[in-house]
Amino acid sequence: MTSEASSGSHCASLLGYRSGMLRWQAREEDSAVLIDVPFPGAEKGGSYGSTAHASEAGEPQEAPCTAGSPAKPVIDFVLVWEEELRLGGQWDSSTRDKPDTHRAWRETFLENLRAAGLRVDQHNVQDKASAVHYVLLSAPWPVLCYYAEDLRLKLPLQELPNQASNWSANLLAWLGIPNILLEDVPDMPPEYNSCQFKVSKLPRFLGSDNHDTFFSSTKRHQILFEILAKTPYGHEKKGLFGIDQLLAEGVFSAAFPLHDGPFTMAQENPQALGLNQRHTLFQYWARWGKWNKYQPLDHVRRYFGEKVALYFTWLGFYTGWLLPAAVVGTVVFLVGCFMVFSDTPTQELCHSTDSFEMCPLCPDCPFWLLSSTCAQAQAGRLFDHDGTVFFSLFMALWSVLLLEYWKRKSITLAHHWDCFDYEDIEERPRPQFAATAPMTTLNPITGEDEPYFPERRRLHRVLAGSVVVMMMVAVVVMCLVSIILYRASMAILVSKSDNTLLTAWASRIASFTGSVVNLIFILILSKIYMALAQVLTRWEMHRTQTSFEDAFILKVFIFQSVNFYSSPVYIAFFKGRFVGYPGNHHTLFGVRNEECAAGGCLIELAQELLVIMVGKQIINNVQEVLAPKLKSWWQKLRLGSRRRKAGDASRAGLAPWEADYELLPCEGLFHEYLEMVLQYGFITIFVAACPLAPLFALLNNWVEIRLDARKFVCEYRRPVAERAQDIGIWSHILAAITHLAVISNAFLLAFSSDFLPRAYFRWTRARDLRGFLNFTLARAPHAFAATHNRTCRYRAFRDDDGHYSQTYWNLLAIRLAFVIVFEHVVFSIGRALDLLVPDIPESVEIKVKREYYLAKQALADNEALLGASGAKTDQPLSSEPSRGPQA
């Protein structure tokens, strides 16, 4: 291994910022300026959010850079690039241009980082054929202060007693029941009074006397990432700026902050208080043995930031609420199991022998006996019985309550984690937006000039992107039609078989194989559309990271919802509805429309849900277990081989940046949220067809929490901590799914289930349902019977001429009335719950009002003091101090 140090004079070039990036104003204090960070001179043509070479005018003083600086700089960020070394004669002109361009961009970028005041050190690992270059970045104290104020980072003023509480733990304690979920996790993050950082008010912040620890590692990472995201390496209007673009171009292989240390130690001591934060998270969160313990969310938030912590909070909250849904759904399913053998219509079907000869399923298919479908009818009865109505109503109210209490949980955490008004006030423009926006305008909230993109132009781009989305949705519909044709053709082919068993199960075989084909289509189309949606969202020029992510999520979810839900929707609401009758069957592209199997379409819908939902969960979990291990193994093998060639075969002495480079890049939270929200849609929109869906979701999520925790702690490079106020547009998507689920289940019970026909038969004919099977079967029209010289039966409410009977119209009126009553009752109860359960808990509301009151008092006292002394001072520290643990 060879090592090179190429650190620039970061203190002497601290002032090398473009004036358009930050508008630094000299601030005056009562006594003296606490940190002397001179501001750059005005430079024409500077763009917002960029850094450049140091200005020659005005050299900064050395004292601020050296005072309080650690002897050994803290490594805040690591950049990596790999290089293939060849002899000069082996390079041709076509292959030399690209490496030369990348080298020029890289050198310009690193020089601009030095000009921004960063310390830049370089370490190399190389053999004869290749080299891995590690660039270690660290920010000196003045740079941290400068950017902390510009980014409006919140830092602690005063430590407070930790008032975090868990309602379930409090309830179990009040009941005197031992709480096996509770566990004491060491190094509990304290709770603080905090506000936006100001250099001139430094002594008022907690821990300001220790420059080494004043900024937490997550704050330092945020500052470094802001600099990296804005630093140019060419002409900014051509998009030649920022680390993201350099990574996309392959100039750098990776960019990541370092983990706090290894997640395992040589001598395990879980009770030790001297563990690093990563090891604490592994011991008390990411291990499989902690599946039955509360998640240490404050620790997760301190190490990974609010955005990651909010995801795991939502996942744990949703999984906890799945427990009662799974219990009730399992009980309903078991009730169906007991009812199978006592259900009168099912017994009539199984014992009908040759009483009901059914019409052929295709022109060349034979007549068949209804009794041959006994097993299918019994399977359908497992899911279609009176308990299904109760469970649908229960799940509708469950979903409404889930969202209401999640709102309370989310707002409580936003206050506790000090991001209550982050999106409205604190969030800054995206670096990519800032560099490419054509103009600037005054922000009415902050009073500062910020980059601006005309709303009319953005609207045009959004509309153009919507056309592309609709085209992709049309592709999904075409795939669905092809699957419908496949199922119909397969059913006809299998029905022609001489095997009686295959003939009886023809519809089920076609349905199952069609579900598998549909799952394959879903996975392929998802990969294609994700890349397309990313390009479209970048082109739309969204101002903030939150709005960018919301637009991207909405595009992908619209497509994915059609992709995943189209086939179940077809089976639930369209299959078997437009079949016609013997002698006059309807066709699609020459193929006869599908009919529901003997057990009804509800059993087919349950099968489709289990294949898609459970199949997707199994595939995702296998991918999440195997893919990271295989990728990590290959990365370690590749880098280890390179080290052995360089003469360093020991992995025990790896530098931290080398060990972290062997880990996988963090892929964000989008795929994790999408998986859970799609699952939520399956267990709410179609829950009437499959009461076991919540149970499978619960089992999957128990595994998912630990899988995701292990990925973040053990297998991923450390992500940059991001702030967030809530889970974003996902909460609105969940609300839309909840409303759709109520309507969907109402129609499922009314039109796909036998619940209403059985109730109608009880009211009008026989309460014991004897004769119900014959009631649901119509006779073939006279013309068809004459043609085949025999009569047969088919499922429909029609007369002997093939016209709808009076019973059909009576049932249609009852079904529509049921839909209206069901959805009005559920929505009314949901609205009442919404009014009874306030979004903001009373305790949080009192805290917020108290903080505003104290802020006004502090402002009044300060103004009175200034009036008495006549001194001219800076504005108060913050007009809205807030509480929350340090990030």
N, C-alpha and C positions, 0 to 999 in steps of 0.2 A: 504494500500500500504506500502510496506517496501522498504527500500533503503540501498544499500551497496556500499561503495566506495572502490575500490581496485586498486588505481592508482600506477603504478610502478615508480621507480626513473628514469624518462625518460631522464633527463639531464645526470645522471651518466652513463647511458648505451647507449649514443648516438652513440658510435663508434662500436656498434655491428652489422656490416655488413660483409658479406663475400666478400673477395677481388675480387672474380670473378664477382660479381654483377656490381660494378662500379670501374673504374680505376681512383682513386682520385690522382691527382698530385698536389704537393705543388706549389702554385703560388706566385710569388713575385711581389710586386708593388713598385713604386718609393719610397714611404715613409714607409708604414707599411701595414700588412695584416689587412683588415677591419673587418673580422669576423673570429675568430679562430675556425675552424672546423677540428680537427685532422682526419687523415685518418687511416683506419684499417691496421694492419700488414698483410703481405701476408700469405695466408693460402692455403695449397696444396689441390687440389681437389675441390676447390670452383667452382661453376657453375654460368654462366652468368644469371643475373636477379633473384637473390634469396637473402633473408635475413635470418639471423640465430641468435643464441645467442651472447651476447656481448663478445668481446674478452677481456681477462684479461689484456693484454698488453696495456698500454697507457690510462689512465683515462682522459676524457675531462675536460676542465675547466668549472666551474660553471657559470662564468660571461656571456658567450654567451647565455646560456639558460635562464637566468633570466633578462638580460638587455632588456628592451623594451617589455617584455612579458606582456600580459594583466592579470589583477588580476583574472578574471574569464575566463578560457580557452574557446576558440571558439570550438563548437562541429562540427567537419568536416565530420564525418561519423558515421553511426549507424549500429551495427550488432544485430540481434535478433534471439533468439531461444526459442522454446516452449518446456516445459517438463511436462510429466504426472507424478504426484506424487502418489506413491502407498506404502502401507505398505510392509516391507521387506518380510513378509511371502507370499505375493501375487505374487512375482516375481518368475518365474521358470528359470532354467538355459538357456533355449533357448531364452527367451525374455530379459535376463539380459546382454547377450554378446554384442548385438548391441548398447544399450545405453552406456555401459562401453567404447566401442571402440570410439563412438562419443565423449564422455566426454574426453577421453585421447587426441584425435585429437584436440578438442576445446581448451583444456588447453595448449597444445603445441603451437598451432597457436597464442593464445593470449600472451603467454610468448615470442614468437618470435617477435610479434608486439611491446611489451615493449622493447625488445632488440634492435629493430630498432629505438628506440627513441620516440615512440608514447606514449601519455598519454592515459591510459585505465581506464575508470570508468564504474561501473556496477550498474544498477538499476533493481529491480525486482518487478513484480506484481504477487501475488499468492493467491490462496485459498487452501482449504484442498486437492483438487484433482489435481491441475495443477498450473503451473507458467509460466510467460512470462519474459524472461531475456533480458534486453537491455544493450548492450555494447556501450558506448559512446567513440569515438576516436577523439583525437585532436592532431595536430602536432605542436610542439614548433618551434620557429623561426629558430634555426639552421637546423632542419630537412627540413623545407620548403626551405631554401636557398640551402641546399645540393642537394635535388632532383630537384629543379627548374633548376639548372645548368646542372645536368645530363640529364634531359628530354629535354633540349634545349627549355625551355619555353620562349616565347617572352613577354617582359614587356615594359611599356612605357618609352620613353626618354623625349619627349616634346609634349605638347598639341598643336594641330593645329586647325585652323578654320574648322568647319564642312562644308565640300564641297559636302555632299551627295545631289543628285538631282533626281528628278523623271521626266522622259521625258514627260509623259502625263500631269503632273501638269504644267510643263513649257509651253507645247503647248497650254493648255487651258488658261493659263495666258496671253500668247502672243495674243491669239484670243479674249481675253476679256470675256471669258465664265466662269461663276461661277463654281468652282470645288467642287461638293458635296462630292467627295471621300476624300478630304483633311481634316485632323484633326490634331491639335496641341497636341502632346502627351508629358506630362511633363517628366522631368528627362531624357532628350535626351542624350544618351551616347556620350561622346566627342570623337574626332578623335585624334590619337596619331602618333608620330614617334616612332617606337619600334624596338627592336632587341633582340637577344638571351641573356638571363640573365647570368651574371658572378658575382660571389661573390666579386672578387677583384675590380670590377668596380661599386660597389653598390651605391656610392654617385652620380653617373651620371644618375641613374634612377629616374624618377619622383615619388615623395612621399616616398622615401626610409627612410625618417626620422620618419615615423610612421609605426612601425612594425605591428600594429593591422590591418591596411587597405592596406598595400603595396601589398599583394597578395589578389586578388579578390576571392570571394567564389568559382567560377568555377575553378580557378587555384589550390586552396587548395584541391578541390575535385579530380582533376586530379592527384595530387601528392599522396593523400591518396589511391586512387584506384590503382595506380602503385605499391605501397607498398603491398596492399592487394592481388593484382594479382600475386605477386612473392613470397610471404612469404610461406615457407614450413611448413607442419605439420607432415611430415614423409619423406620417401625416395623419392626424387624428380624424379628419373628415373622411379619410379612406378606411377608417376602422382599424388603423394600426396603433392600437393602444390596449393596455390591460392584459393581465395574466391569462384571462379566459381565452382570448383570441390567440395568444402564444401557445397555449395548450392545444387548442383546436388545430393550429398549423403544424404542431409537432416540434416547435422550437424548444419547448421544455416537455419533459416526460411527466412531471408531477410537480405539484405545489401544495404543501400541507404544513400545518402547525404540528409541533411535536407532542406526543403523549407525555404525561407527567412522569412516566416510568413504566416498567414492566407490570403486567397484570398478575404475575405470579412471583413468589419469592422462594429462595432456596429453602428456608425454614418457615413453614406456614405457621402463622400465629394470628388467627382471626380477631382476637381480642386486642391486639396491639393498636395503640392510638397513633403510632408513628407511620402508619401505612400511607402511601401516596393515594391520591383520589381515585386513580384508575384501579388500583388493587382493591380499595374499599368497595367500589362498584362491582368488581368481579366477585368478591367474597359474599356480598349481601344482596346481589341483584341478578347477575348474569349466570350464576350456577343453576343447573337443573334442579338441585335439591331445594332451591328457594321458590319452587312453583306455588307453594301454599303460604307465601309471606307477602305482606304489603310491599309495594315497590318504594324504594327510597327516592321519591321524586325530587325533593330538595337537593339531594346529592347529584341526581341526574341533571338537574337544571344548572347547578353550579359548574359542572364539568362540560356539558354539551350545549348549554344555552336553552332559552325558553322554547324555541320551536321544537326541538327534539323532546324536551320534557312534556310539552303539551300533547305530542303524539302518544307517548307512553301513558300519559294520564287518560287520554280518551280511550285508548285500547284497554286499559285496566278497568275503567268505568263501564265501558260497553260489555266487557267480558263478565263483570260482576252482575250486571243486569240480565245477562243471558241465563244465569243460573235459574231464577224462577220460571223463565220462559221454557227452558229445557225440561224442568220438572213437570210443568203442566202439560207440555207437548208429549212427553213420554207417557204420562198417565192417560191422556186422550188416545194415544196409539194402543196402549194395552187394553183400554176399554173396547177399541175396535177389534182387537184380537179375540176377546171373549164373545163379542157380538157376532162374529163370523158364523159360528156353529149354531146360533139360535135365531138367526135372521130368516124370517119366513120366505121372502122372495128368493134369497140365495139357495135355500133348501129346495124350493120349487124348481129352480133351474137345474140343480144337480140331480134331482130325482125325476126329471121330465123325460128321460130316455129318448124316445123318438116322437114325443108329442109336438115338438116345435121344429119343423124343418125350415131352415133359413134359406133365403134367396142367394144365388151365386154372388161372389164378390167381384167378378169380372165376367166379360162375355163368354170366355171359354172355361170358366171355373165351374166345379160341380156344386150341387146343392149340399148343404152341411147341416148337422144337428146342433142345436143350441146347447145341449147337455155336454158337448165336447169341450166347452169353454168353462167348465165348473171351476177349475183352479184359478183362472183369470178373474172370474166373478168374485171368488172368495178374497183374492188379493186386493181387488178394488174396494171391497167392503172394509178392509183395514183402514183405509183413508177417508172413506165417504160414509159417514154416519152422523147421528145427531150431535155427538160431541164435537164435531168439526165446526159447527156454528158457534158453540160456546168458545172454542179456542180462537176462532177468527175474531170474535168480539174482544176476547182477552188480549190478543196480540195488537189489535188496533189501539186499545187504551194503553197497553204497555209501551208502544212506540211513542205515543204522545207524552206520557210521563217521562220516558227516557230523555227526550229532547228538552223538556221543561227543566228537569233536574240537572241536565248537562249545562244548560245556560247558567244556572246558579253556580255550579262547580267551576265553570270557565271564568265567570266574572270574579268569583272569590280568588281563584289562582292569579288572575290578571292583577288584582290588587295586591295580593301577597307577594307576587314576583315583580311588582313595580313596573308593570307595562299596561296600566289601565287605559291610557290614552295614547299609546304608542303610534298607532296607524294614523290618527287624526292630526297629531301635532309633531311628533318626534321623527317620523320616518322621512328620510331624505331621498332625492331622486336616484335612480339606478345609475351606476357609473357609465354603462353603455349608453343609456339615454342621455346623460349629461354631455357626453362627448359628441354625439351625433345630432342632437336637437338643433334645428336651424335658427332658433332665436331664444331670447330670455324674456321673462316677464316677472312682475312683482307677485310674490306669494302673499295673499291677504292674511294668512295666519302668522307667519314668521316675520313678515315685513322685509324679506330679502329677495333680491333678484335671483331667479332660478331658471334653469333651462325649460323651454316650452315647445310643445309640438301642437299645431292647430288642431282643434277638436274635429273640425270638418274633414280634414285630411285623414285623421285617425278613423273617423266613421266610415269613410270610403274604403279604407284598408280592411276594417272589420267586416264590412259587407262583402268585399271580395273574398276574404277568408271564409266567410259563411257559405259562399257558393262552393268552395272546395270541400268544406265539411259535408254539405248536402250531396255532393258527388260521391264521397266516400260512403255515406249512408246508403246511397243508391246501390253501391257495390255490395254492401251487406245484404240488402233486400234481394239482390240477384242471387247471392249465395243461398239465401233462405229458400227462394223459389226452386233452385236446383236441388236442395235437400228434400223439399216437399215432393218433387218429381221422383227423386231417388226412392223415397219411402213408398210412394204409391206403386212404382214399378217393381220394387223388391217384394212388396206384399203380394202383387199379382203373380210374380214368378214363383214364390214359395207356395202360394195357394194351389198352383198347378201340380205340386209334387204328389206322388203316390203315397207318401208317408202321411198317415192320418195325424200324427203328433205335430209334424211340421205345418200341415195345413191349418190345424187349430191355432197354432202359435204364429201364424204368418204375420199378422199385424204387429205383434209384440217384437218379433225378430227384426222386422223392418224399422220399427220405432227405435229399438236399442242401437242398431248399427247406424241409423241416421243421427242419433245423439252423439255417437263417437266421431262421426265425420264432421258434425257441426262444431264440436270442441276443437278439432284440428283446424278448421277454417277460422275459428275465433282467435286462436293463438297466433296464427300466421298474419291475419289482418291487423291484429293489435300491434305487432312489431312495426309494420309498414306505417301505420297511421301515427304512431308516437313521434317518429322522426319528422313527419310532415307537419304535425301540430307545433313542434318546437320552432321550425322555420317560420311558419305563419305568425306565431305569437311574437317573435323577435321583430318581424317586419311591421307589426302594428304599432310599435313605439309606445309602450306603456311607461308611465313616468316612474312609478315605484316598484320595488320588488314584489310587494303584495299584490298590486294590480296586475303585474306580469304573470305571477303564478296563478291568480284567479282566472285570468283569461285562458291560460294554457289548460288548467284543470277543467274548465267548462267545456272547451273544445273536445278534450279527450274523453270526458265523461259522457257527452252526448253520443259520441261515436261508440264508446264501449258499452253504454247502456243498450243501444240498438244491437250491437254485436252480441251481447250476452243474453238479452231479454227477448229478442225477436222470436226465437224458436219457441220458448215457453209461452209467449203471448199467442202465437199461432195455435198451439195445441189447446190452450185454455179457452180461447174465444172464437176461433174460426174453424178448427178441424171438426168435421162431422156436421157442420151447419148448412153447407150448400152442396149436399150430396145428390139430391133429387130422390127418385123412387124407381123401382124396377121397371124397365122399359123406357125410362126418361132420366137417365143419370147425367149429371153435369160433369164436364171435363175441363182440364187445364192443359193447354197445348196437346190435346188429344189423349191425355191420360186421365182416367177417371179420378175424381176428387176422393180424398181419403175419408174413411169412416172411422169412428171411434171403435176401439176393440170392445169385446164383450163386457169387460169390467168397467167400461166408461172411459172418458177422456181424462178423468181426474187421476186415475192410476198411471196413465201415460205421462201426465204432467209431473207427478211425483217422481217417476223414473227419470224424466228429463232433468229435473232439478238435482237429483242425486248424482247423475252422471256429470252434469256441468259443474255444479257447486263443489261436490266432494272430489270429483276428478281434478278440477282446477286447484283445489286446496292441496291435494296429494302431490300434484306436479309442482306447485309452488314450493311446498315444504321440501321436497326432494331437491329442487334447484337450490333452495336457500341453504341446505345442508351440504350438498355435494359440490355445487359450483364454486363457492368460496374456497373450499378446501383444495379443489383441483387447481384453481387459479393461484392460490397462495403457494401450493406445492411447486407449481411450475415457476413462479417468481423466485422462490427461495433456491430452487435447483439451478436456475439460470444465473442468478447473482452469486450463488455459492461457487459454481463452476468458475466464474470470472475471478473470484477472490483466490481460489486455489491456484489458478494460473498466475496470479500476481504474487503468490508466495505466502498468503495468509489463509490457512485452512481452518482456523478456529472461529466458530461462531460465538463462543462465549464472550469474546472481547469486542463484539460489534459495537460501533458507535451508535448512539440513539437514532440518528438520522438514517443510518443504514438499516437498522432493525425496523424502523417505521416504513421505509421504502419497500420492504418486503411485504408489507400489508397491502390490502386492496383499497382502491380509492372509494370514498363514501359516495354512494349513488343518490343520496337524498331520501326524502320521505314520500315522494309522490306515489311510487308503486305500493308502498305499505298502506297508505290511506286508500288508494284505489281498490286494493284487494278487500279491505274491511268494508268500504262503502258498497261495493258490489255484493258482498256477502249480506250486508244489512238489507239490500234490496231483495235478495232471494228469500230471506226468512220473513219478510213483511209483505211483499207484493203477492207472493204465491203461497203463503203459509197455510191457506185453507186446503191445499193439495198435499202437504207433507208436514204433519205435526212433529216429525223427528228432525226437521231442519235446524231448529235452535240447538238441539243436542249436539249435532255434528259441528255446528258453528262454535259452540262452547269448547268442545274438545280441541278443535283446531286452534282456537285463540289461546288456550292455555299453553299450547306448544309455541304459538307465534310470539308470545311475549318473551319467552326465554330465547328463542331463535334470534329475534331482533336485538335483544339485549346483548347476546354473545357477539353478534356481528359488530355492533358499535364498540363494545369494550375490547374484544379480542382480535377481530379479523379486519376491521376497517382502520384506515388512517384517521386520525382525529379530524373531524370536520370543524370548520370555523363556526363558533357559536353565533347563532342568529337570534335576534329578538322577535317576538310575535305576541300579539294581543290575544289571539284565539286561534282556532284551527282554520280560519279563513272561510273561503267559499264552500268548504266541505259541510259546514253547518247548514247552509242554505240548501245544499243538495240533499242532505238528510231530511230536512223539513219537507222538501218537495216529494221525496220518496215516501215519507209518512202519509202525506195526503193522497198520493197515488195508490198507496197500499190499501187505504180504506175503500176507495172506489173499486179497486181490482178485486178485493175479497168479496165485496158485495155482489159483483157480477159473477164471480166464480161460484158462490153459493147458490145464486139464482139460476144460472144457465148451465153450469157444468156439473153441478151436484144433483143427486136424486132427492135431496132434502125436500124441496117444494113439491115435486110430483108425489112423493110418498105422503106428505102432509095433506095434499089435495085429495088423494085416494082415501085417506083415513076419514076426512071430513065428509066425503060424498058417497063412499061405498062401504068399505069394511075397515074397522079399526085394527083388526089383527093382520092386515095387509095380505090376506089370502086372495089370490087372483091378481095381484099387482103385476106379476110378470106378463100375464096375458094382456093386461091393461096397457102396457108400454109397447106392445107389438102390433103392427098394422099388417093387413093382408095385401098381397100383391094385387095390382089392378087386374081386371078381367082379361084385358088384352094380353098381358104378360102370361097369365095362367093358361090362356088358350093356346098361345104360341108354344109353350113348353109342355102342355097337356098335364100340368100338375100345379098345385097352388103352393105358396110358400109365405113366410113371414119376414118382416124387417122392422128395425127399430124406428118408430116415428109415430106421431099422432096425426094420422091421415085416414080418410075414408077409403072405400073400395075403389074409388076412381082416382086416387092419388092426390086429392085436394085436402088441405088442412081441415081437420075436424073442429067442432066447437070446443072440445077439450083443449086443443092447442091454443086457441085464442083466450080461453079462460086462464090457462096456465101462464100465457104471456102477460096478461094483465096482472096476475099475482106476482110474477117475477119482477116486473117493473116496479110495482108497489113495494116489494121487499127491498129492492135496491135503494129506493128513495128513503124508506123508513130507516134502513140500516145506516146509510151514510149520514142522515140527519141526526140520528141518535148518537153516533160516534163523534161527529163533529161538534155537536152540542155539549157532550160530556167533555170533549177535549177543550172546547172554549171555556167551559166552567173551570176546568183544571188550570188553564192558563191564567185565569183571573185569580184563582185561589193560591196559586204558587207564583209569587213575584219573581221576576228575573234576577233582581239584585237582593240577596239576603239582607235582612234588617241589620244584622251586625256589621256587614260591609258598608251599608249605606250610612250608618252612624259614623264609622271610621272615616269615610270620605268627607262627610260634612265637618267632622272634627278637624281634619287636616286643612280644609279650606278656611275654617275659622282661625286656626293657628297661623296660617299663612297671612291672613289679613291683619291679625294682631302684630305679627312680626314686621309687616310692611308699615303699619301705623307707628310702631315704636321706633323704627328706623328713621322715618320721616320726621318724627318729633325730635329725635336726637340730632338729625342733620340741621333742623331749623334752629335748635338751640346753639349749636356750635358754629353754624354758618359755613361748614366745610362742604366742599364739592366732592361728592363721592360717586362711585359707579352705581348702577342699578342694583336692587337687592339680589341676594343670591338666587332666589327663585320665588316667583309668586305662587307657585303651587308645589310645595314639597310633598313628597309621597313616601309611603312606607313599603319596605320590601327587603328581602335578603340580598346581599351583594351578589352580583352576577359573576 
